[in-house]
Amino acid sequence: MTALTAPPTLDLPTVAAAADGVLDRFAKLVGDIGDLSGPAIGTWSMEQTAAHVLGVCEAYIQIARGDGSPFTDLSRVAEMNEQRMTTITERSPQALAEQVQALRPALAAAAAGPDGEVAGHAGVPQLRSSGVARILGEVLVHGWDVGRGSGRPWVIDAGEAALTFRSFLPFLPLFVNPATTSGLTARFDVRLRKFPEGRAVFAFRDGALCVEGEPQGPVDCVMSSSPVPLILVVHQRIGLAAPILRGQMAAWGRRPWLGFQLVNYFDPP
């Protein structure tokens, strides 16, 4: 039997530098907005979104430091996010910006030294680099929310988006939606355009998911996507129609229609 392979690991200094840069950008974005009371995403205002970024980034810094995750029960993620937001009491644009900037030295300290395995959400082992890269992803996507809410530009770099995609691969089995994947057996070969290291195989067997690197056999659906629209689709910020019509996403194989259902097989990361 061919041994299973995992997707390539992330480089800790690379993702730490990217996360540091995007935190700086987010702090400047928030600090330049005079009124953060307008809507950003769902029921959250821009102010609440910035407070959420602080809370969740602190959690991933805690993970990277080796202190474990405060998210011990993944069925309570939304509740925990709301609770952590309430601890952020100073919420003027400048105060929020300063608190985001204060995360940068804390992140640098947590990311110092070699990569290694630590306890992540629900105690599941993960690499420190994966936790640091999730900071990048959280800030990129919520920066997009605040940018849209404020009418200010927020550019997501394709390389940053590719790192974000790779960062949540280890977590995906934790976020499979059992209602939509019940009995599902299928293999998806997901490829990031221009980023060969971003390739991964999502192998479902009777609803359970294993994330592989190179394909270990036939696949049912090959999906090719540019990195930025993919992470926005995965995070349910945009639908599939526009990226497909623009040629940014495509699917083929013996069961290509499954590609357009794939996002529904997961709860939002």
Secondary structure, 3 states (H helix, E strand, C coil): CCCCCCCCCCCHHHHHHHHHHHHHHHHHHHHCCCCCCCEEECCEEHHHHHHHHHHHHHHHHHHHHCCCCCCCCHHHHHHHHHHHHHCCCCCCHHHHHHHHHHHHHHHHHHCCCCCCEEECHHHCEEEHHHHHHHHHHHHHHHHHHHHHHHCCCCCCCHHHHHHHHHHCCCCHHHHECHHHHCCCCEEEEEEECCEEEEEEEEEEECCEEEEECCCCCCCCEEEEECHHHHHHHHCCCCCCHHHHHCCCEEEECCCHHHHHCHHHHECCC
